[in-house]
Structure formats: structure tokens, C-alpha cells
Amino acid sequence: MITIIVPCYNEEETIPLFFEAVEAQKQEMNTTFEYIFINDGSKDKTLQVIQKLSRENEDVHFIHFSRNFGKEAAMYAGLQHANGDFVTIMDADLQDPPELLPKMYGMLVKDAELDCVGTRREDRAGESATRSLFAKTFYRLMAKISDAQMVDGARDFRLMRRQMVDAILSLTEYNRFSKGLFTWVGFNTAYLTFKNRERVAGETSWSFKQLFKYSIEGITDFSDLPLSIATYLGTVSCIVAILSIFVIVIRTLIFGDPTDGWPSMASIVLLLGGIQLLCIGIIGKYIGKIYLETKNRPVYIIKDTDMVKKDQNNKKSA
């Protein structure tokens, strides 16, 4: 059985189209599907559409969050409730091509050494130049500073064996960045490429600001380079300050010139103050993550569902 996890936020228009497109692929695959739609605090009629599908199809299930917890929480909830031998995560907007599912499944069945088949976009057609530039820069940066080597253009859409899913679930951290977690756990992964697709309906809930914030979360979750940068900046500023003091003292002793007026002094104070605030902000970001982890709050809260948890261990995060 293949479990298909579908995080949803304001997707009432796309869900029927998505379900029809995925069901059409079942004929090519000698397997059964289990759908888990997660309503992540949608403001439209997404929940009603999902519940209608669930009533009409016994292999369709839903999880309804008490509020919007984010896509990461939705994916985590889906993974926790998945019962399939294989598990995949797909967006309801059909930007993840359903027609790739049979090929992904065939690759895993044919090659016992393969644990996961992922997908990646070979282009970013339809995106703004600024958004594409920042995305490419993020992947290049992560490749240099992180042990989790993420593939440029990789999607959350991937078909995984149960062993890999269990490994991901063993990472119970509150601050989750799944693209990094998928890579961090290891396992043999092959990638299929496809041309970028536009949404079939509705509007994306991911703004540039949200994507930028998400990328910062990824950097701080999988690299301590920002902390190193803070250390380097502090060291350099101290060295510059000490050299400046020597220059001023020597110049005064030799030439008897008084120190220049307040503009130069104010500039130095503002520069050093800015560096200090930057370093404190970087350290504060990491401390904030530690603070959230130590609170041990659940990643999500379920308001309604037609599913029963597989085991008692999962109750902690529900």
C-alpha cells in the first residue's frame, strides 16, 4: 500500500482535481492507495471538501488541525499516521506531477537497494527572477555549510520505503526543516526531474517573505555557520579597535595632534554597536530554538480526524 500525504491550506478548488489525477495513476500500479489529507487551519471550505471525499471513499482520511501550524507540522502528522509500505508527500495544487508515481513505484520495486525516489524541478519557469536567484543561492549556500546536502530544485514529493519513514519519525525535534531531514537520515535516493508547473487553481500561500524566513530556518537548523560569523565579526572588530587605539595614541605622542571630533567617534561607536547587535541577534536565534525545544510543546494539535494512531508513542505530538 502507498500512503499519499497531502498538506492542505485553502485548497478547496484543487483537491477534487488532485484526487481525480492521482486516482487515474492507480490503474498503472498494482497497489492500493491510502490518502491522508491534512487541513492546516484553512479559511475556506477545504475541510468540507476533504470530509466529503472521506465519506465517499473508504481509502481517504483526513486530519483537521485546531489552527494553522504550517506545512512542516502537516507533513509530520501525515508521516505519523501513515500505514503504507511506501509513503509519499504531494501538494494538492498538482505542481507535483501524479504521472511520476508509477515510475517512482516501479523503480523502488525493481531495485531493492533503493530506499527513496525523489523529484526535482529542472527549471523555475513562471517564477520571478528575484525568487529564482534567492532559491539557487540558498541551495548553493547549504551545499557548502551543511552536512545535509540538499539537491537544487528538490521537492517534498518523494516516495519512501517504510524504513526511511520510521527513521524520519525518530527525529522528534520541534524545529523541523523536512528538506534537510530527508537528506540527513541518509538512505539511497534517486531523483526524477520534471519541468516546473503552475498551480491548477487557487493562489499560493507562500510569499517571498515566508520563503525567506523558511530558508533562514533551514540554515540555522542544519548549520552553525552564523554563530561562527558572529565570532569572526567580534574578533575582527576587536583587532580593528585595538589598532585604532595604538594609531591614535602614537599620533598624539609624536605629533601632539588632538583626537578628531565627535563625527569619527560616533561612526566608530555605531559600527561596533551594530556588529554587537548583529552577533547578539544571531546568538538569540539559536537560543530561541533551544527555548522552543525545551518547552516540549506538540508539533501540532488535532481538532478532528477519522484516523486512529498506529501506536501510543505518537500521542506525544498529537
N, C-alpha and C positions, 0 to 999 in steps of 0.2 A: 504494500500500500504506500502511496505517496501522499504526504500531508502538504497541503498548499496553504501557507500563512499569508494573509492579506491584511496589512495595516490600512485602516481607512480613516480619513479625516475629511468630511464634506465631499463624499464621493457618491452621492445618490444617483447621479447621471451615469457614472461609469461602471458601477457594479453589475448591472444586468448585461452590459456589453462584454465586460470581462468574463463573467461566468459562461456566457454563450461561447466566447472564443476559446476558453480553456477546455470546456466540455467537448468541443469539436476535435481536440487533440487526443481524447481518450480512445477513440476508435483505432488509432495507430499504435496504442500501447497496451500490452497485455497485463494490465494492473488496474487497481481501483484507486479512487481519489478520496481524500478527506480534506474538506475545506474548513479553515478556521478564519473567519472574518473578525477583526478586532476593531470595534468602534472606539476611536480615541477621542471621545468628547466632541463629536461632530455637532455643528449648529444647525444642520439641515435635516433631511429625512433619511439619512444614511442608516440609522438604526432600524427604522421601519422596513426599509428595503431589504436589509440583511435578515431580519426576522421573518419576512415573507418568504425569502429563499429557503430559510431553515425549515419552515413549516412544509414547504413543497418538496424538499429534497432531504432525505434522511442522512446523506453524507455531508450536509452543510451545517456548520455550527457557528455560533457567534459568542464573542466576549465583549461586554459593554463596560467601559471604564466609567468611574464616577466623575472624571473630568479629563481634560487633555493632559496626558503625561508625556507625549512625544512619541515619535516613531520608534526610538530605541526601546522604550518600555513596551510598545505594542509587539515588536519583534520578539522580545524576551518572553512575553506572555504566551505568544504563539508557540515558541520553541518548548516552553514548559508543558504545554498541553498537547503537543503533537504526539500521535500514536503510530505514525507511519515508519516503515523500514527506511524510507527515504523522505527527506524534508526539504522543501523549497520555500523561499520568500519571494512574493511577487507584488508589484504595485498594481492597484486597481485601474490605473489610467491607461493600461496597455502600452506603456513605454517599455515594458519588459515583454519581448515577443513570445507569446504562448507556443508558437510553432517550433521553438527551440527545445521545448520539453521532451518530445520523443527522442531527439538526437542526444540530449543530455542523459536521459534514462538509458538509452542504448549503449552509450559509452561506459556507464558505470556497470551495466550488466555484462558487457563484453570484457572489460578489464577489471579483474578482481583487485589489482593493486591500486586502482584509482579510488580516491575517497570522496572527491568533490569535483563537480563541473561548474565553473563559474561563467559569468558573461561579462563582457566589457564593450563599451562603445568605441568604434574605430574613428568616430568623428564627433563633433559637437555642433552639427548643423542645427540652426534655429536658435542657438544661444547667442547672447550678446558677446562682443569681443572682450569686454572687461571681465565678464563672468568666466569665459573660457580661459583667459590669461591667468586669473587667480586660481582656477581649478588645476591647471597644469603646473603652476608654481607650487601649489600645495603638495601635489604628488612628488614632484622633484625634491622638495624640501624633506618630506617624510622619508624618502628613499635614502637620504644622507644622514638623517639624525635619529632614525628609529630602527629598532630591531624588527619591527613588523613591516616587511617590505610590501606595501600596497601597490597594486597594479593600476596604472593610469587608466581612468575610464571604467574601472571595475564597478559593477552594480551589486546591490544586495541580492539580486536574483541569482541564486546558485542552488544546485541540487546536491544535497549532502547525505552521506550514509549516517545511520543511527549513531555509530561510534563517534563521529565528528560532532554531531549534535550534542551528545552527552558530555563531550569534552568542553564545548562552549558553555553548557549549563553549569559546569563545575566552577566557572568563573562568576562568582556571585556578587561582583562589585556593583556599587550603586551608580558610579560614573561609567557609563557604557558607551563605547565607540565601536560598533559592530564591525565596520570595515577593517579595523585593526585587530579585533578579537578573532575574526575569521582567519586572518593570516598568522596571528600569534600562536594559535593552537597547533599550527603545522598541518600535517596530512598532505597527501599527494593531490594536487589540484591542477586541472587543465582548464583553459579558457576558450570560450567561443566568442567571436567578435560579431557585431551587427551594427548596421547604420543607425544613427540616432533617430528616434521617433518623437513626434509631437503627441501631446495628450489627445485622446479621442473626444473628450468633453470636459467641461469644467475648467477651473483655473488652479494652477499650482499653489500650494500653501507655503512653498519655500521661497522666501525673498532672499535678496543678496545679503542682507544683514543677518538673516538666520543662518545662511550657508557659511558666512564668515565666522560667526560665533561657533558653529559646529566644527569648523576647521581648527579653531583655537582649542576646542575641547579635545580634538584628536591629537594635536601637538602636545598638550600638557598631559594627556593620558598615556602617551607612549614615548615620551622623551623628556629628559631633564635638561635639555639644552638651554631653555630660557633661564634656568637657575644659574647655569654656567655663564651665560651672557651677563647676568646681574653681577656675578663675581668679577668678571673681566672688566666691566664698566667701573665698578668700585675701585679695582686695583689701578686702572689707568688714571682715574680722576685723582686718586691719592698721589700717584707719581707726579702728575702734572702740577698738583698743588704744591708739593714739596719743592719741585724745580722752580716754580714761580717764586716761592719764598726766598730761595737762595739767590735768584736773579735780583729781586727787589733789595735784599739786604746788601749784596755785593755792590750793586749800583749806588746805593745810598752811601756806603762806606768810602767808595772810590771817588765818586763824582759829587757827593753831597747833595744830590737831587732829591727832593721830597717825593713821596709816592704820589702818583697821579690821583686825580679827584674821584668822586663817587661813581661816575659812569662805569669806569673799568671795574671797580669793586662790585658794583651792583650786578654787572654782567657775569662776573665770576660766581657770585653767590647764587644767582638764578640758575646758572649752568649746573653747579654742584647740587643745588636743591632739586632741580629737575631729574638729575641722574639718581639721586637718593629716592625720590618718589617713584621713579620707574622701577627701581630694584625692589622697593617695598611692595609695589603692586604685583610684580611677578611672584615674589615670595608669598604674598597674600593669596594669589590664585591657587597655589598648591596647598596652602594651609586650609583654604576654603574647601577643597576637595577632600582633604583628610577629615575635616569637620563633618561633612556630609556622610562620609563612610562610617565614622564612629557613631553617628546617630542611629544607624541600623534601621532606617526607615524602609518600608517596602518600595520596590521599584514602581509598582502600580497598585491600584485598588479596584477590584471588580464590583460593579453595581448589580449586574445581571449577566447570566450566562446559561447556556443549555448544556454545558460540558461539566464533567466530573474530573477532578485532578487525578493523575495517574498514581501518585503516591503522597504520603503525608509530608515528605520533605519539601514539597513545593509550596506548602501553606505559608511558609515564612514570607514569600514575596508576593502573595496574593492579598 
